[in-house]
Amino acid sequence: MNPPFDVAEQAATYASKSPQDILKLAFEHFGDELWISFSGAEDVVLVDMAWKLNKNVKVFSLDTGRLHPETYRFIEQVREHYGISIELLSPDAAAVEALVKEKGLFSFYKDGHGECCGVRKIAPLRRKLSTARAWASGQRRDQSPGTRSQVAVLEIDAAFSTADKPLYKFNPLANMTSEEVWGYIRMLELPYNSLHERGFISIGCEPCTRPVLPNQHEREGRWWWEEATQKECGLHAGNLIAKS
């Protein structure tokens, strides 16, 4: 395996390169230690690109326990389509039980989604990434007006690195637009979440996701009761850190 590289230098070098070139760089340095994050939405494009470069690609997805039935079916469809394992990360049962016991099933409508996401998403992801050297997400700059417009194609993960263990994060789709992503899906006839046919664009947990109207931004369908420019759950906290 090649030694770690200069992140700033490589991020600048690969800033305008194709997603496939960025993934090639990731596999070149991290091989089978690179994990692909799959949310059950349009980042199936990332899975497809990675699988075509490495049939042994490692993929994980967060199972919060609150996903749409269509999302669970889609995850299984992708698993079968590529013949790969998709590791589902579940939240700690005791932590979920404690939260629900204290605040009920829908506390996020009153006090924000941060606490619930912390239990159901951030903690399982942190547990997973503590064992990883590098991961790749399907983040794109056009996904959020307030938090993702400066997403780098490569970075040190500010949220999940530790003092003695840097975590490398690749965002190969950063420069792709929603139109380009869907052009790729249609051209190659990739499987996709059937919720997209019902007006859902950005798909998360069922209670916190709704369809958007024509000309609404996709993130308006997520946590719609909260301030529009800060719609992140914490999985990509570096986006907010970079803008502070």
ZADO-1210 file (C-alpha; in nm, 4 decimals, padded with zeros to 6 digits):
<atoms>
<atom x="00.0000" y="00.0000" z="00.0000" code="MET" pos="1"/>
<atom x="00.1257" y="00.3470" z="-00.0800" code="ASN" pos="2"/>
<atom x="00.1887" y="00.5816" z="00.2141" code="PRO" pos="3"/>
<atom x="-00.0582" y="00.8632" z="00.2909" code="PRO" pos="4"/>
<atom x="-00.0344" y="01.1567" z="00.0537" code="PHE" pos="5"/>
<atom x="-00.0530" y="01.5343" z="00.0785" code="ASP" pos="6"/>
<atom x="-00.4286" y="01.5907" z="00.0974" code="VAL" pos="7"/>
<atom x="-00.4292" y="01.9573" z="-00.0012" code="ALA" pos="8"/>
<atom x="-00.2041" y="01.8922" z="-00.2997" code="GLU" pos="9"/>
<atom x="-00.4065" y="01.5955" z="-00.4235" code="GLN" pos="10"/>
<atom x="-00.7373" y="01.7761" z="-00.3621" code="ALA" pos="11"/>
<atom x="-00.6168" y="02.0598" z="-00.5850" code="ALA" pos="12"/>
<atom x="-00.4817" y="01.8218" z="-00.8481" code="THR" pos="13"/>
<atom x="-00.8052" y="01.6204" z="-00.8630" code="TYR" pos="14"/>
<atom x="-01.0486" y="01.9102" z="-00.8150" code="ALA" pos="15"/>
<atom x="-01.1667" y="01.8975" z="-01.1756" code="SER" pos="16"/>
<atom x="-01.1060" y="01.5323" z="-01.2524" code="LYS" pos="17"/>
<atom x="-01.3767" y="01.2742" z="-01.3144" code="SER" pos="18"/>
<atom x="-01.5410" y="01.0759" z="-01.0337" code="PRO" pos="19"/>
<atom x="-01.3765" y="00.7637" z="-01.1726" code="GLN" pos="20"/>
<atom x="-01.0312" y="00.9243" z="-01.1536" code="ASP" pos="21"/>
<atom x="-01.0959" y="01.0250" z="-00.7926" code="ILE" pos="22"/>
<atom x="-01.2059" y="00.6718" z="-00.7079" code="LEU" pos="23"/>
<atom x="-00.8988" y="00.5303" z="-00.8827" code="LYS" pos="24"/>
<atom x="-00.6844" y="00.7482" z="-00.6585" code="LEU" pos="25"/>
<atom x="-00.8729" y="00.6228" z="-00.3533" code="ALA" pos="26"/>
<atom x="-00.8361" y="00.2572" z="-00.4479" code="PHE" pos="27"/>
<atom x="-00.4718" y="00.3077" z="-00.5450" code="GLU" pos="28"/>
<atom x="-00.3873" y="00.4250" z="-00.1949" code="HIS" pos="29"/>
<atom x="-00.6364" y="00.2329" z="00.0178" code="PHE" pos="30"/>
<atom x="-00.7473" y="-00.0672" z="-00.1864" code="GLY" pos="31"/>
<atom x="-00.9948" y="-00.2869" z="-00.0042" code="ASP" pos="32"/>
<atom x="-00.9683" y="-00.0634" z="00.3022" code="GLU" pos="33"/>
<atom x="-01.1779" y="00.2017" z="00.1275" code="LEU" pos="34"/>
<atom x="-01.5436" y="00.1960" z="00.2339" code="TRP" pos="35"/>
<atom x="-01.8263" y="00.3317" z="00.0186" code="ILE" pos="36"/>
<atom x="-02.1190" y="00.4971" z="00.1952" code="SER" pos="37"/>
<atom x="-02.4557" y="00.4186" z="00.0344" code="PHE" pos="38"/>
<atom x="-02.7657" y="00.5994" z="00.1576" code="SER" pos="39"/>
<atom x="-03.0277" y="00.4213" z="-00.0470" code="GLY" pos="40"/>
<atom x="-03.0754" y="00.7241" z="-00.2716" code="ALA" pos="41"/>
<atom x="-02.9164" y="00.8458" z="-00.5936" code="GLU" pos="42"/>
<atom x="-02.5631" y="00.7727" z="-00.4743" code="ASP" pos="43"/>
<atom x="-02.6103" y="00.4318" z="-00.6328" code="VAL" pos="44"/>
<atom x="-02.3990" y="00.6059" z="-00.8982" code="VAL" pos="45"/>
<atom x="-02.1055" y="00.6001" z="-00.6565" code="LEU" pos="46"/>
<atom x="-02.1572" y="00.2303" z="-00.5893" code="VAL" pos="47"/>
<atom x="-02.1714" y="00.1577" z="-00.9627" code="ASP" pos="48"/>
<atom x="-01.8513" y="00.3485" z="-01.0373" code="MET" pos="49"/>
<atom x="-01.6641" y="00.1935" z="-00.7457" code="ALA" pos="50"/>
<atom x="-01.7809" y="-00.1601" z="-00.8269" code="TRP" pos="51"/>
<atom x="-01.6607" y="-00.1260" z="-01.1853" code="LYS" pos="52"/>
<atom x="-01.3148" y="-00.0421" z="-01.0530" code="LEU" pos="53"/>
<atom x="-01.3069" y="-00.2979" z="-00.7741" code="ASN" pos="54"/>
<atom x="-01.5473" y="-00.5932" z="-00.7627" code="LYS" pos="55"/>
<atom x="-01.4496" y="-00.6437" z="-00.3968" code="ASN" pos="56"/>
<atom x="-01.5662" y="-00.2957" z="-00.3042" code="VAL" pos="57"/>
<atom x="-01.6834" y="-00.2592" z="00.0556" code="LYS" pos="58"/>
<atom x="-02.0156" y="-00.0827" z="00.1036" code="VAL" pos="59"/>
<atom x="-02.2057" y="00.0188" z="00.4145" code="PHE" pos="60"/>
<atom x="-02.5411" y="00.1839" z="00.4762" code="SER" pos="61"/>
<atom x="-02.6979" y="00.3322" z="00.7879" code="LEU" pos="62"/>
<atom x="-03.0111" y="00.1517" z="00.9033" code="ASP" pos="63"/>
<atom x="-03.1648" y="00.3987" z="01.1449" code="THR" pos="64"/>
<atom x="-03.4730" y="00.1851" z="01.2021" code="GLY" pos="65"/>
<atom x="-03.6853" y="00.4663" z="01.0584" code="ARG" pos="66"/>
<atom x="-03.6251" y="00.4283" z="00.6837" code="LEU" pos="67"/>
<atom x="-03.9030" y="00.3989" z="00.4271" code="HIS" pos="68"/>
<atom x="-03.9957" y="00.0428" z="00.3265" code="PRO" pos="69"/>
<atom x="-03.9000" y="00.1412" z="-00.0288" code="GLU" pos="70"/>
<atom x="-03.5475" y="00.2254" z="00.0877" code="THR" pos="71"/>
<atom x="-03.4991" y="-00.1137" z="00.2511" code="TYR" pos="72"/>
<atom x="-03.6178" y="-00.2831" z="-00.0696" code="ARG" pos="73"/>
<atom x="-03.3834" y="-00.0682" z="-00.2755" code="PHE" pos="74"/>
<atom x="-03.0811" y="-00.1522" z="-00.0608" code="ILE" pos="75"/>
<atom x="-03.1546" y="-00.5203" z="-00.1143" code="GLU" pos="76"/>
<atom x="-03.2033" y="-00.4607" z="-00.4873" code="GLN" pos="77"/>
<atom x="-02.8610" y="-00.2974" z="-00.5126" code="VAL" pos="78"/>
<atom x="-02.7031" y="-00.5815" z="-00.3153" code="ARG" pos="79"/>
<atom x="-02.8449" y="-00.8367" z="-00.5587" code="GLU" pos="80"/>
<atom x="-02.7770" y="-00.6273" z="-00.8700" code="HIS" pos="81"/>
<atom x="-02.4022" y="-00.6034" z="-00.7986" code="TYR" pos="82"/>
<atom x="-02.3608" y="-00.9261" z="-00.6067" code="GLY" pos="83"/>
<atom x="-02.2003" y="-00.7410" z="-00.3163" code="ILE" pos="84"/>
<atom x="-02.2427" y="-00.7333" z="00.0580" code="SER" pos="85"/>
<atom x="-02.3874" y="-00.4142" z="00.2045" code="ILE" pos="86"/>
<atom x="-02.3092" y="-00.3818" z="00.5717" code="GLU" pos="87"/>
<atom x="-02.6062" y="-00.2283" z="00.7519" code="LEU" pos="88"/>
<atom x="-02.5086" y="-00.0210" z="01.0544" code="LEU" pos="89"/>
<atom x="-02.7695" y="-00.0223" z="01.3302" code="SER" pos="90"/>
<atom x="-02.7917" y="00.2157" z="01.6265" code="PRO" pos="91"/>
<atom x="-02.7281" y="00.0988" z="01.9804" code="ASP" pos="92"/>
<atom x="-03.0567" y="-00.0507" z="02.1004" code="ALA" pos="93"/>
<atom x="-03.0197" y="00.0770" z="02.4570" code="ALA" pos="94"/>
<atom x="-02.9541" y="00.4327" z="02.3359" code="ALA" pos="95"/>
<atom x="-03.2612" y="00.4256" z="02.1121" code="VAL" pos="96"/>
<atom x="-03.4767" y="00.2852" z="02.3914" code="GLU" pos="97"/>
<atom x="-03.3575" y="00.5543" z="02.6314" code="ALA" pos="98"/>
<atom x="-03.4297" y="00.8345" z="02.3851" code="LEU" pos="99"/>
<atom x="-03.7761" y="00.7045" z="02.3016" code="VAL" pos="100"/>
<atom x="-03.8592" y="00.6432" z="02.6674" code="LYS" pos="101"/>
<atom x="-03.7624" y="00.9965" z="02.7631" code="GLU" pos="102"/>
<atom x="-03.8908" y="01.1924" z="02.4628" code="LYS" pos="103"/>
<atom x="-04.1149" y="00.9677" z="02.2553" code="GLY" pos="104"/>
<atom x="-04.0879" y="00.8754" z="01.8897" code="LEU" pos="105"/>
<atom x="-04.1113" y="01.2218" z="01.7354" code="PHE" pos="106"/>
<atom x="-03.9162" y="01.4553" z="01.9648" code="SER" pos="107"/>
<atom x="-03.7258" y="01.5981" z="01.6670" code="PHE" pos="108"/>
<atom x="-04.0327" y="01.7939" z="01.5549" code="TYR" pos="109"/>
<atom x="-04.0083" y="01.9935" z="01.8791" code="LYS" pos="110"/>
<atom x="-03.6404" y="02.0162" z="01.9648" code="ASP" pos="111"/>
<atom x="-03.4643" y="01.9572" z="01.6343" code="GLY" pos="112"/>
<atom x="-03.3276" y="01.6491" z="01.4636" code="HIS" pos="113"/>
<atom x="-02.9771" y="01.6626" z="01.6104" code="GLY" pos="114"/>
<atom x="-03.0312" y="01.4355" z="01.9096" code="GLU" pos="115"/>
<atom x="-03.2151" y="01.1635" z="01.7196" code="CYS" pos="116"/>
<atom x="-02.9624" y="01.1718" z="01.4344" code="CYS" pos="117"/>
<atom x="-02.6859" y="01.1546" z="01.6913" code="GLY" pos="118"/>
<atom x="-02.8218" y="00.8278" z="01.8288" code="VAL" pos="119"/>
<atom x="-02.9458" y="00.6666" z="01.5081" code="ARG" pos="120"/>
<atom x="-02.6837" y="00.7854" z="01.2572" code="LYS" pos="121"/>
<atom x="-02.3765" y="00.9555" z="01.3996" code="ILE" pos="122"/>
<atom x="-02.2920" y="00.7036" z="01.6718" code="ALA" pos="123"/>
<atom x="-02.3143" y="00.3981" z="01.4401" code="PRO" pos="124"/>
<atom x="-02.1135" y="00.5800" z="01.1736" code="LEU" pos="125"/>
<atom x="-01.8482" y="00.6835" z="01.4247" code="ARG" pos="126"/>
<atom x="-01.8249" y="00.3221" z="01.5413" code="ARG" pos="127"/>
<atom x="-01.7755" y="00.2059" z="01.1833" code="LYS" pos="128"/>
<atom x="-01.5299" y="00.4725" z="01.0764" code="LEU" pos="129"/>
<atom x="-01.3131" y="00.4152" z="01.3831" code="SER" pos="130"/>
<atom x="-01.2057" y="00.0947" z="01.2084" code="THR" pos="131"/>
<atom x="-01.1535" y="00.2523" z="00.8637" code="ALA" pos="132"/>
<atom x="-00.8671" y="00.4418" z="00.7002" code="ARG" pos="133"/>
<atom x="-01.0733" y="00.5983" z="00.4223" code="ALA" pos="134"/>
<atom x="-01.4303" y="00.6295" z="00.3021" code="TRP" pos="135"/>
<atom x="-01.6174" y="00.7776" z="00.0087" code="ALA" pos="136"/>
<atom x="-01.9520" y="00.9543" z="00.0152" code="SER" pos="137"/>
<atom x="-02.1991" y="01.0581" z="-00.2530" code="GLY" pos="138"/>
<atom x="-02.2008" y="01.4235" z="-00.1480" code="GLN" pos="139"/>
<atom x="-02.2458" y="01.6784" z="-00.4250" code="ARG" pos="140"/>
<atom x="-02.2034" y="02.0540" z="-00.4165" code="ARG" pos="141"/>
<atom x="-02.5469" y="02.1151" z="-00.5642" code="ASP" pos="142"/>
<atom x="-02.7267" y="01.9239" z="-00.2876" code="GLN" pos="143"/>
<atom x="-02.7455" y="02.2030" z="-00.0304" code="SER" pos="144"/>
<atom x="-02.7255" y="02.5813" z="-00.0734" code="PRO" pos="145"/>
<atom x="-02.5828" y="02.6425" z="00.2718" code="GLY" pos="146"/>
<atom x="-02.3613" y="02.3493" z="00.3608" code="THR" pos="147"/>
<atom x="-02.2310" y="02.1580" z="00.0591" code="ARG" pos="148"/>
<atom x="-02.1376" y="02.4234" z="-00.1958" code="SER" pos="149"/>
<atom x="-01.7663" y="02.3973" z="-00.1066" code="GLN" pos="150"/>
<atom x="-01.7369" y="02.0189" z="-00.0763" code="VAL" pos="151"/>
<atom x="-01.3849" y="01.9087" z="-00.1695" code="ALA" pos="152"/>
<atom x="-01.3202" y="01.5962" z="-00.3742" code="VAL" pos="153"/>
<atom x="-01.0719" y="01.4845" z="-00.1073" code="LEU" pos="154"/>
<atom x="-01.0271" y="01.5912" z="00.2541" code="GLU" pos="155"/>
<atom x="-00.9279" y="01.4826" z="00.6003" code="ILE" pos="156"/>
<atom x="-01.2569" y="01.4064" z="00.7715" code="ASP" pos="157"/>
<atom x="-01.2840" y="01.6771" z="01.0370" code="ALA" pos="158"/>
<atom x="-01.5702" y="01.5020" z="01.2139" code="ALA" pos="159"/>
<atom x="-01.4341" y="01.1489" z="01.2519" code="PHE" pos="160"/>
<atom x="-01.0541" y="01.1724" z="01.2500" code="SER" pos="161"/>
<atom x="-00.8663" y="01.1346" z="01.5761" code="THR" pos="162"/>
<atom x="-00.5392" y="01.2904" z="01.6872" code="ALA" pos="163"/>
<atom x="-00.3434" y="00.9753" z="01.6100" code="ASP" pos="164"/>
<atom x="-00.5473" y="00.8466" z="01.3171" code="LYS" pos="165"/>
<atom x="-00.6443" y="01.0698" z="01.0246" code="PRO" pos="166"/>
<atom x="-00.9471" y="00.9527" z="00.8276" code="LEU" pos="167"/>
<atom x="-00.9367" y="01.0227" z="00.4554" code="TYR" pos="168"/>
<atom x="-01.2663" y="01.1155" z="00.2946" code="LYS" pos="169"/>
<atom x="-01.3334" y="01.1144" z="-00.0793" code="PHE" pos="170"/>
<atom x="-01.6294" y="01.2872" z="-00.2417" code="ASN" pos="171"/>
<atom x="-01.6017" y="01.1673" z="-00.6025" code="PRO" pos="172"/>
<atom x="-01.9419" y="01.3050" z="-00.7091" code="LEU" pos="173"/>
<atom x="-01.8777" y="01.6538" z="-00.5691" code="ALA" pos="174"/>
<atom x="-01.8783" y="01.8192" z="-00.9108" code="ASN" pos="175"/>
<atom x="-02.1720" y="01.6264" z="-01.0563" code="MET" pos="176"/>
<atom x="-02.5127" y="01.7888" z="-01.0803" code="THR" pos="177"/>
<atom x="-02.8426" y="01.6188" z="-01.0093" code="SER" pos="178"/>
<atom x="-02.9114" y="01.6233" z="-01.3832" code="GLU" pos="179"/>
<atom x="-02.5831" y="01.4450" z="-01.4556" code="GLU" pos="180"/>
<atom x="-02.6454" y="01.1876" z="-01.1839" code="VAL" pos="181"/>
<atom x="-02.9867" y="01.1027" z="-01.3221" code="TRP" pos="182"/>
<atom x="-02.8526" y="01.0985" z="-01.6760" code="GLY" pos="183"/>
<atom x="-02.6014" y="00.8348" z="-01.5598" code="TYR" pos="184"/>
<atom x="-02.8732" y="00.6307" z="-01.3857" code="ILE" pos="185"/>
<atom x="-03.1017" y="00.6371" z="-01.6900" code="ARG" pos="186"/>
<atom x="-02.8283" y="00.5734" z="-01.9439" code="MET" pos="187"/>
<atom x="-02.7026" y="00.2638" z="-01.7628" code="LEU" pos="188"/>
<atom x="-03.0471" y="00.1614" z="-01.6370" code="GLU" pos="189"/>
<atom x="-02.9284" y="00.1416" z="-01.2778" code="LEU" pos="190"/>
<atom x="-03.1709" y="00.0468" z="-01.0020" code="PRO" pos="191"/>
<atom x="-03.3098" y="00.3400" z="-00.8053" code="TYR" pos="192"/>
<atom x="-03.5339" y="00.4039" z="-00.5070" code="ASN" pos="193"/>
<atom x="-03.8981" y="00.4013" z="-00.6190" code="SER" pos="194"/>
<atom x="-03.9635" y="00.7015" z="-00.3912" code="LEU" pos="195"/>
<atom x="-03.7968" y="00.9162" z="-00.6559" code="HIS" pos="196"/>
<atom x="-04.0996" y="00.8518" z="-00.8781" code="GLU" pos="197"/>
<atom x="-04.3210" y="01.0147" z="-00.6138" code="ARG" pos="198"/>
<atom x="-04.1407" y="01.3469" z="-00.5831" code="GLY" pos="199"/>
<atom x="-03.8785" y="01.2482" z="-00.3255" code="PHE" pos="200"/>
<atom x="-03.5327" y="01.3748" z="-00.4175" code="ILE" pos="201"/>
<atom x="-03.3239" y="01.3765" z="-00.0995" code="SER" pos="202"/>
<atom x="-03.4242" y="01.0638" z="00.0910" code="ILE" pos="203"/>
<atom x="-03.3587" y="01.0050" z="00.4595" code="GLY" pos="204"/>
<atom x="-03.5700" y="00.8720" z="00.7450" code="CYS" pos="205"/>
<atom x="-03.9439" y="00.8441" z="00.6834" code="GLU" pos="206"/>
<atom x="-04.0585" y="01.0977" z="00.9488" code="PRO" pos="207"/>
<atom x="-03.8060" y="01.3565" z="00.8309" code="CYS" pos="208"/>
<atom x="-03.8413" y="01.3278" z="00.4538" code="THR" pos="209"/>
<atom x="-04.1158" y="01.4471" z="00.2220" code="ARG" pos="210"/>
<atom x="-04.1579" y="01.5109" z="-00.1502" code="PRO" pos="211"/>
<atom x="-04.0692" y="01.8502" z="-00.2912" code="VAL" pos="212"/>
<atom x="-04.2719" y="02.0626" z="-00.5286" code="LEU" pos="213"/>
<atom x="-04.1508" y="02.1661" z="-00.8746" code="PRO" pos="214"/>
<atom x="-03.8645" y="02.4182" z="-00.8498" code="ASN" pos="215"/>
<atom x="-03.8114" y="02.3567" z="-00.4791" code="GLN" pos="216"/>
<atom x="-03.4559" y="02.2684" z="-00.3804" code="HIS" pos="217"/>
<atom x="-03.4094" y="01.9022" z="-00.2956" code="GLU" pos="218"/>
<atom x="-03.3029" y="01.9670" z="00.0655" code="ARG" pos="219"/>
<atom x="-03.6361" y="02.1407" z="00.1307" code="GLU" pos="220"/>
<atom x="-03.7780" y="01.7916" z="00.1597" code="GLY" pos="221"/>
<atom x="-03.5546" y="01.7178" z="00.4596" code="ARG" pos="222"/>
<atom x="-03.6276" y="01.8492" z="00.8110" code="TRP" pos="223"/>
<atom x="-03.8623" y="02.1037" z="00.6535" code="TRP" pos="224"/>
<atom x="-03.9545" y="02.2519" z="00.9929" code="TRP" pos="225"/>
<atom x="-03.5970" y="02.3762" z="01.0465" code="GLU" pos="226"/>
<atom x="-03.3812" y="02.6558" z="00.9072" code="GLU" pos="227"/>
<atom x="-03.3192" y="02.5970" z="00.5388" code="ALA" pos="228"/>
<atom x="-02.9427" y="02.6495" z="00.5102" code="THR" pos="229"/>
<atom x="-02.8291" y="02.4170" z="00.7915" code="GLN" pos="230"/>
<atom x="-02.9861" y="02.0890" z="00.6881" code="LYS" pos="231"/>
<atom x="-02.7178" y="01.8409" z="00.7894" code="GLU" pos="232"/>
<atom x="-02.7480" y="01.5529" z="01.0340" code="CYS" pos="233"/>
<atom x="-02.3813" y="01.5502" z="01.1292" code="GLY" pos="234"/>
<atom x="-02.2562" y="01.2763" z="00.8985" code="LEU" pos="235"/>
<atom x="-02.0737" y="01.5442" z="00.7019" code="HIS" pos="236"/>
<atom x="-02.0059" y="01.7921" z="00.9814" code="ALA" pos="237"/>
<atom x="-01.6937" y="01.9063" z="00.8027" code="GLY" pos="238"/>
<atom x="-01.9183" y="02.0951" z="00.5619" code="ASN" pos="239"/>
<atom x="-02.0288" y="02.3251" z="00.8426" code="LEU" pos="240"/>
<atom x="-01.6832" y="02.3464" z="00.9969" code="ILE" pos="241"/>
<atom x="-01.5405" y="02.4588" z="00.6664" code="ALA" pos="242"/>
<atom x="-01.7841" y="02.7467" z="00.6497" code="LYS" pos="243"/>
<atom x="-01.7401" y="02.8752" z="01.0061" code="SER" pos="244"/>
</atoms>
